[in-house]
Amino acid sequence: MLGSLVRFLLRIIYRVELRGREHYDAAGPRTLILYNPGSIIDPLLLAAMLPHRIALLADRALEHKWWMRPICALTDTQFFDFSSPAATVSLVHALARNGRCMVFHSGSLGNDPRYIRILEAAGVIAERANATLLPVRIDGATSSMFSYLRHKGRRRWFPRITVSVLEPQRLRPHAELPPRERRRRMGERLYDIMTELEYRSGMERRNLMQALMEAVALSGRRFPIAEDQDRHVLTYGALLLKLSVLGRAFRRLFRGERVVGFLLPTSLPGLVAFFGLHAAGFSPAMLNFTSGVASVVSCCRTVKLTSVLTSRRFLALADLTAMEQALKDAGLRVLYLEDVAKKLTIGDKILGALAAWLRLAPSTSPDDPAAVMFTSGTEGVPKAVLLSHVNIIANRYQALSMLTIGSGDKLFNCLPMFHAFGLGICTLLPVLAGVRVFLYPSPLHYRIVPRLFYESQSTIICGTDTFCAGYARYGQPYDFCHARLVIIGAEKMRESTRRVWLDKFGVDLFEGYGATETAPLISVNTPAYRREGSVGRAVPGLACRLQPVPGIDEENTGVLWVKGDNVMLGYMRSVAPGVLEPPVDEDLAAIFAESGEGDDGSGWYETGDIVHMDDEGFIFIRGRAKRFAKIGGEMVSLAAVEEALREIWPESVLGVVAMPDPRKGEQLALVIDTENVTTSRIAAHFASRGLSPLWTPKRIVSVKQAPLLGSGKFDYRKARELAEKG
């Protein structure tokens, strides 16, 4: 009777909905229920909505809390001291005796290592009791007044709450492993289940504007979502008003076009213009203004652009007048934000304000292109990468399922928006997730970025190893005192960079891995699970497989292929402008065509990286498939050679390229920003390390400044040109 009454009240107050009842029935009578902790009413929701009475194994610290009384009335509650070694045995007996059980602990643990210990204990309990694991996802409770995060953001009295029951799971026993290792493996498996649960239950197919409107509804119009170096603050309400009015003007100015060139920096106007184009139904093509005039014009032709949106002030400050003239000479129409603002009509302002007030979003298909990015072009002509709304939304949820980021954080974004990392993770993720973001136009200002990070009281920053090494060189020890999470990607993290951050700032660095084609995140190390030398484990919802490489015999090593919701729509190449090439594995497609069974190969993307994947799923990058040289019949990894060279010059920026050699097929050339570099010194060091003499570069080019792309990556194409001249 009491359960029916509580269930009725919850459905009236919170409109609670139970999904996946069939999975609950399939789990059987002996089940350990796992859920994502978000509020103190989580056990009440499960006790009221699940069909059978459950046993609640609760922390003894909660025994005298007043809000535990209704929970105890709906469950068979037993209190335990989780810190006691005997608690695990008691919990096993309780599970065997009561059947359907769940563990209730205090606090929102998320990616905290304490949460991992609880998962490990739950794994031991399930294994010893021979129980089925039943993952349950609770959505909406973290927005209620009972949330653990109620002091870190705007909460609502009556949010809609959904309880989703997913497929039951069985832990694979590891009887051959020692007890401690077996416990760790089980905790790891449960962590995978929970992150997959986090992703699958949160992921929804929608366009970016719809996701933005949901974020505004959740956080409120007064929430200060973005800020810049001039201390201008943009609230959600102001963002909606500006983009809606601007969108009305864009709809008129770009009529008949589908893709519009976007030549703006990471800034508040850039953020407004990006969403303004989406409000008008256009897809922005993010032009890399650091790649040179010829590259930008080539990119415009590849996607058949007619117009480019930019700013007079930006062009002047960045000294891009030559690029501006080249675009005009190529027949493109260049529109300036300053001129668009002057052309706003009364109708634009009135209808835009009305659309902002009503939170209207266009009905763009989630599968349509949301942004056109361009590959870095480190080894050739940049290709256009079409990312859909689903790609970007999926990668947002994939990242949030592994990294604990909330409304109490502030993300400092100085990465360019034309880079997939700068756009997807550092701009759109915080804006769509209700996380404040500080926008700064350049990551190269090594003296300014640390100071602004401190003054803005930011807690998260992403960058490359080169950028972070620069911040460490010029930053003060207190500049990153607020830093809670620092993620490095795009290039390999040097141990020297991580060490100086630990010594100077007391902040650890976490290495991740991604690609423009995956919007961009593929894997990341986290505070809960990390492995030295790796780029972390793959994000949930992303399938991975390895294709063997001739000449490389290391086990579980090969070219990485991935498939998932965050994998691009396809390429457009300069040789075939406007023609979309969806990702596909031709070998799998051929096998499917012959047998008619299995995977047809569609949706698989070849990263081009040769990686090693260990038994626990950690990815270790061995190098680019194209960045191997065959010298005297031996396959030599250019990335491995670079790593060995950094042992000699840890503070230098360097790159190794392969060049033709009439005797041995290929030879290595080193481009480095250091003088007095000799082959004899390199050969002596390699000999002391027991490395092959074939690894020694035959040509050395010393430069004052190493060639870098705007994203911070080493520019191998430019390095090859320097080596050929040098």
N, C-alpha and C positions, 0 to 999 in steps of 0.2 A: 504493500500500500504506500509506504513512504517512498520507495523507489519510483513508483508510478507518478507520485506527486512531484518529486524532484525532477523527473524526466519531463513532465508537462511544463514546469516552470522554466527549465532550461530551454525548452523549445520555444516558449513564448518570449523569454527575455533575450536569449542569445541566438535564437533560430537555429539551434544545434541540429546538424544533419549527420547521420551515420552512413558511411559508404563502405563497401567491401564486406558486407555481412557474410557472404559465401566463403571468404577467406577465414573468418572466425570459426565457422562451422567445420571447415576442413582441418583446422589445427588440432582438433581432438581435445580430450579432457585434461591432459597434463601439459599445460602451456605456461611459458614464462613470457609475459607481455612486456615489450620494450616500447618506450615512447620518447618523444623529444621534449625534454623539460622546458617549460616556458612560463608557467604560472602555478600558484598554489592551489588552483582549482582543477588541475589536471586529473588527479585521481577521482575527484567528484564527477567529472565529465565521463570518465571511462566507466566508473561504477554505475552511473545512471544510464548510460547509453548501451553498454554491452548486455547481451541477453541474460547471462548467468551471473550469480553473485561471485565476486572474486575475493581472493585473499590478498590483503595489502601488507607487504613487508616494509615497515616504515622505520626511519631513523629514530632512535630513542630521544633525540633532542627535540622532536616534534610532539612528544607525548602530551604535553600540557598546553599546547597552542589551542586557542579557542576555536579557530577555524577547522581544527581536526575533528570536532564533534560530529558535524553532519557527514563527514567522510567515514568516520568510524561506524556510524549508524547504517551506512549502505554497504560496508565491506566487513570482512572478517579480518580485523586489523591486529597485527602483531608487531611489537616494537623490538628493535634489535640495536645493539651497539656495533655499527659497521667497522669501528676501529679495532674491535676485539678479534683475535685469531679464531676464536670459537664460533664467530658469527656465521661463517660460511657453512659449517656443519649444520647449524641450527636452521639456516635458510634452506639447505637441501632437504632436511626433514620436513620443513614447513611446506615446501613445494610438493614433495611426494605425498604429504597428508592432505593438502587442500586442493590440489589439481591446478586450477587456473589462478596464477599469482602475478603480481607486479611489484617491483621495488620502487619505493618512494623515498627520495632523498631531498634535502633542502637546498635551494639555490639553483640558478641557471648556470649549468656548467659548460655547455657548448663544446668548444674545442680545448677546454682546460684539461691538463694532464690528470686532474682528479677524476674527471669524467671517464677517462680511459681506464683508470683503476677500477671504477665501478663496473664498466663494461667487462673488464677481465673477470671480476668476481661473478658477474651474471653468467658469463660463459662457463665458468667452473660449476656453478649451480646447475645450469641447464644440462651439462654433460653428465654430472654425477646423478642427477635425478632422471636422466633419459627423457628430457622434456623437449617439446617443440618450441621454437622461438617465434613469437608473433609480433612483428613490427606494427606500430600504430602511430599515425601522424596526426597531431592536433594543430589545426590552423585557426588563427584568430585570437586565441587566448592570450598571446603575448601583447595584443593590443588592448586588453581589458584593464580595468583598474586593479586586478589581482596579479598582474604581470610582475615577474622578477625585474623587468626593465622599466618599471613605472616611473622611476626617477630620472630616466635618461632620454625621454622623448614624450611626445603628446600621446596620451592614452584616451580611449573612448569608453563610455559607460556600457554600451550595448553593442559590441561588435558581433558580426556573424561568425559563428564557430563551426568548423567541420571536423569530424572525427573520421579519419580514413584508415581502414584496416587493410594491410597489404598481405602478400602471399606469405604463408608460414615458411619458416626456414629450419633446417637441421644443421647443426655444427658437425663438420667432419672431424672425427677423433684423430689425434696425433699421438697415439700410444707410444710411438718410437722416440718421441722427444722427451727431454727432462721436464719435470713438473713446471719449473719456472718458465721455460721456453714454450711449453704447451699452453700455459696460462696466457702468455703474451700473444700467441698466435690466435687464441680464441677471442681475446679482446680486440685484436686487429680485425678479425672477421666481423665481429659485431659492429665495429666502427664503420666498416664498409657498408654493412646493412643500413646503419642509421644515416650515413651520408647519402646513400642511394635513395633512402626514404625521404630525406630532406629535399632532394632534388625532384624526385618524381611527383611528390605531393604539391610542391610549390610551383612547378613549371606549368605555365598556361600559354596556349597559342594566342598571341595578341600582337598588335602593332605597337610601336614605341610610344605613340601618342596616347593610346589606351592605357599603357603601363604608367605613363606620366600622370594621367588623370587619377589613377588609383592611388599613386603615391601622394598626390595633393589631398585626396579625400582622407587618407590615413594620417598624414602629418599636419594638415591644416595649412591654410593660405598664408599664415603669418610666419611659418617656419622659415628661417634664413638658410636657404639651401646652398647658395654660392656667394663667394667673396673674391675680390681681386686685390692686387698690391696697392691700389689707391684707396683701399678700405671701402669701396663701394659694395654694398650688400644687396643681394637679390633674393627676395622671398619667393616662395612658390606662387603667391598671388601676383606679384610683379612679373615673374617669369611667364605665367599664363597670359597676362594682359599684353605684354610686349610681343610674345610669339604669335598670339592670335591676330593682333593688329598687323604685324609684319607679314603674317601669312596671307592676309587678305590682299596686301600689295603684291606679294610674290605671285599669287594666283593670277593677277592681272598682267604682271610684267613678263612672266615666263610661260604664258599661255601657249599650249601646243607642244611643250617640252616635257620630257619625263625625267631626265637627269640633268642636274645643274652643277657646274664646276664650283668648288668651294675652296677659296684661297684666303683663309683667315687663320689667325693664331689661336692658341688656347687662351680664351678671354671671355668675359661676360657677353660682349657683343657676338663673339663666335658661338657661344652656347645658345643665345637667343636665335641667331640666324639659322643654326642647325635645326632646331625644333620648329622654327618658322617655316622652313622649307617642307618639313614633314606635315605641318598643319595645312599647307597648301597642296599636299599630295605629291611632292617631288622627292627624288632621291638625290642627296648630295654626293658628288664625286670629290673625295678628299685629296686635293693636289698637294704633293710634297714640294714646297717651295724651296727646300734646301738642296734638291737633287739637280738643279741646273736648268737653264732655259730649254735646251733641246729635249731633256727628259720630260718636262712638264708639257711641252707642246705635243710630244709623242703620246703622252697619256691622254690628252684631250682628244686626239685623233682616234685613239684606240676605242674609246667609248662614244665616239661621234658627238662630242659636246657642241652646243651652239652658243651657250652663254657661260660666263664665269662670274661668280659673286665674290667681291673683295672689298677692300676699304682703302681710301686714299691715304689715310693716316698710317695704316699698316704698311702700305707699299713704300711710303716715304721713310718710315723708321727702319724698315728692313732693307732698304736700298734695292728694291725690286723693280725699278722703273724700266730696266732692260727687259725683264720678263713680261711686264705689262705691255710694252711695245711689241714684243714677239707674239704675244697672244692676239693682239689686234692685227698684226701682219698675217697671222695664220687664218684670219677670217672669223675669229671669235668675238662675240659681243661682251665687253667688260662692263659690269654694273657695279656701282659703289654703294655701300650701305648708307653713306652720307646723302647720296642723291635719292635713294629709296625713301629715306626718312622725310625728305622735302616733298616727295610726291604722294605722301599719304593724304587720302581724301577724308572728308567727313564721314562718308559711308564706311571706309576702312576702319575708322576709329569706333564708330557706333556698333557696327556688326562684329568687330573684333572684341570689343568690351563685352558684348552680349554672349559671344561664344566662350569667352573666358569665364564669365559668371556661371554659365550653364555647364562648364567643363565638357564642351563638345569635342569629340575626337573624330577624325575622318575614318571611314570604313575601309581603309587600305587592307588588302589581304596580308596576313602575317607571312606569307610565302613570297611576297614581292621584295625586291631589293630595298634595304633600308639605308645602305651606304655602299659606295663603290670605293674600295681601298686599292692601293697599288703596292706590289711587292717592292722590297727595298732596292732591288736591282744590284745587289752586291756582286753578282756574277754574270749579269746580262741585262737586256732591256727589261724594264719593269712591265709586269703583267697586271691587268685589271682584275681585281678579286671582288665578286659581287656577294655581299653578305645580306641575308634576308633579316627581317624583323625577328623571326624565330631563332636564327643563329645568335643574334646579340642577346635576346632575352634568355635563351638557354644557357649561354655562357655566364650570364649574370647569376643565375640560380646555381650553376655548377660551382662557381667561385664561392658564393655565400654558404653553400653546403659544407665546404671544407674550411673556410676562414671565418672566424667569429668577428663580424663587423656589424656595428649597430648604430643607432641614432646618436649615441654619446660620442662617437668618433668624428674626426674631421680628417678628410683625405687631402693631402697636398699634391696637386697635380701640376707638374711643370713639363710633362711630356707633350709633344705636339699631337693635335687631334688627327693629323693625317696618318699617324701611326696607330695600328690596331690596338696596342696596349694602352696608348694614351686616350683613345676614343672609347673603346669598349669597357675596360676595367677602371680607368682613372677618371672618366667623365660620366658616361652613361650609367655605370653601376651605382655610384653614389647618388646621382640625381634621381634615378628610378627606385632606389631603396630607401630614400629618406635619410641619407648620410650627408652631412655638410661637406662641401668641397671648396678648397682654395685654389684658384686658377692663376697660374703664372706662365708667361709666354715662352720661356726658354729654360732648358735644364743645364745650359752651359755656363750660367752665371754662378760659378762655384763659391764666390764670396757672398752673394746676395741670397741664394736659396736657403742656406742654413739659418741665416738671420731671420728671414721671413717665416721659416718653419717654426722657429721659436716664438716669434711675435704673434703669429696666428694661432698658437697653441694647437697645432695639428698633431695628430696621433699616428697617421699612416702615410707612408710615402713609397712610391714605386720608381724604379729606375734601372739603369744598366750598371755593370761593374765600373765602367769608366766614369760615369757620373758620380757614383757613390764614393769612389776613390778621390775624386776632386772635392766633394763636400767634406770628406774627412781631412783633406790636406789644409783647407782654409777655414773650416768651421771651428767654433769654440766648443769646449767640452760640455757646456750647458745648452747648446743650440738644439740638441735632440733629446732633451730631458723628458719631453712629453711623448716621445716615440714609443709606440706599442707594437707596431708591425712594419717591418721594412722588407719589401720583396724586390728581388733582383731578377731580371730576365734579359732576353735579347742576345746576351753573350755570356760566356762562362764566367762564373764568379771566382776570382782569385782568392786563395787563402789569406794572402796579405791584406786584402780589402776587408775581409771578415774580421781578421785579427785586430786591425786598427780601429774598427768600429766598436769592437768589444772593449778594447783598452781605453779608447778616448771617450766614447759616449756611453759605454755600458749597454749597448744595444746589439742584439744578434740579428743576423741577416738570413733571410730565407730565400732560397733559389727556386725559381719556377721556370717553366718552359712553355713555349707556345709558338704560334705561327699566324700570320695574317689570315690564312685560309681557315683557321679554326676560331676566329673571332675574339680573342686569340688563344685563350688558356687551354693547354693540354694537360699539364701536371704541375704540382707545386708541393714543396715541403711545408709542413705546418708545425705549430708548437706541439701538437700531439704526436705526429709521426714525421720524422725526418731521418735522412740517411746521408752521412758525409759523402761528398762527391757526386751525389745524385741530384736530379731536378725534381724529385718527389714522385708521388704516385698519381696515376691518371685520375682526372676528375670523374665523378659519377656520370653515367649516361653516355660514356664514350668507350666504344669497343676498340681494342688495340690488337694488332697481330704483327709478327715479324716475318719479313721475306729474306731468306738466306742470301748472302753475298759471296760470290766466288772469290776464293783467296782468304776469306776470314772464317776461321774454324772455331772461334770461341762459341761455347754453348749459349743458347738463348740470346743470340746476337744477330741482328740483321736490320734491314731498312724498315722503319716504322710506318705502318699504315693505320689510319684511324677512321672511324665512322661514328657519327652521332648527330644530334640536333644542332650542334654548333659548327658543323662542317659546311663550308660555303656552298652557294648555288653553283658556282663554276668560275672559270677564267674567261677573259677576253684578251686576245693577243694582238699585237700591233700588225701582224701579218694578215689577220682576219678581223678588221674592226667591226664591232657590233655583234659578232657571232659568239654566243655563249657555249662554252665547253663544260658540261657538268662533270664532276669528279666520278671516275669509274676505274675499277681494276680490270684491265683488259684480259688478264689471265683467268680470273674468276669468271668473267663474262663468257670466255671461250669454253670453259669447262661446263658452265651452265647451259650454253647453247647445245653442247653435245649430249649431255645427260638429261637436261630439263629439271634437274633437282639441285637444291642447295642455293647458295647466294649468287645472284646474278651479277655481282660486282658493282652495282650502282651505289653511289654515296661514299665509296672508299676513297680516301685521299692519301697519296704518298707524300710523306713529309720530306723525303730526301735525306733524312738523318739516319745514320747507322747508330743504333742504340743497343745496349745490353739491358735486359729486364730480369731482375732476380726473382726468387721464389715468392717474395712478398710484394711484388709489383713495383718496386722502385726502379726508376728509369735512369740509366747512366748513358750519357751521350758520348759516343766514340768519335763522331765527326760527321761531316756532310758526305753523302755518297759521291758527290761531285768533287769533294775536297780530299780525294785520295790520289796519290801519284803512284805510278808503276815504274819503279827504278830498278833496272837490272833484274826484272822479273818479280820483284817483291813489292807488295802493296804497302805503301807508307801513308799513315794518317797525318795530314797536315795539321790537324788540331792537336794531335799528340806531340808533334814537333814543336808547335807553339807553346804548349804547356811545359815542355822541357826547357825551352829557351827562357821562359819567364822565371825559371829557377835562378838564372844568371842575372836577368834584368827585371826584377819583380815590379819596379815602378814605371817601366817603360810601356808604351803602346806599340805593339808589333803585330805583324801578320806575315804568313808564309804562303807563297803562291807557287804553282808548278808551271814550268816552262819547257818547251821542247828541247831535247838533247839528242844530237846525232848518234852518240855512242850508246847511251843507256835508256833511250826512249824519252825520259823526262829528267829534269833537274829542279832543285828547289832554290827559290830566291826569297830572301828576307828583307822586308821593309820595316825599319825601326826608327823611332825618334830619339836615338842615342848615337853619339859619336864614338869612334875608336872601337868599333865592333869588328872582330877578326874571325876568320874561319878557324884559325888555329886554336883560339880560346874556346870556341864552340866545340871543336873536335875533342879537345882535352876533357872538357866537362862531360860530353857524351860518353867518352871512353871510361871515365871514372864511374859513370852510372851504368855501364854495361850496355849502352844503346848502340844500335847499328851505325857504322860510319856513313851509311846511305842517308841517314837523317841530317847530316851536316849540309846546310845551304851552301851552294857553290857561288852564289852571287849575293852581295849585301848592299843595300841601298839605305844610307842614313839620311834622314830628313829632319827638318826643324819641327814640323808638325805632321803627325801621322794622318793619313786620309781617313776621315770619318763621315758617315752619313748623318743626317739630322736626327735619326733615331738613336745615335750613339754606337751603332755597329761599325766595325772596321770595313772600309770600302775596298773590297778585294779587286774590283774592276779597275779602280784608279791605281791600286798598288801594282797590278800587273802592267799597267801602262808605264809606271815609274820604273819598274824592273826592266822592261824592254828598252827604255831610254838609257837606263843607268849602266 
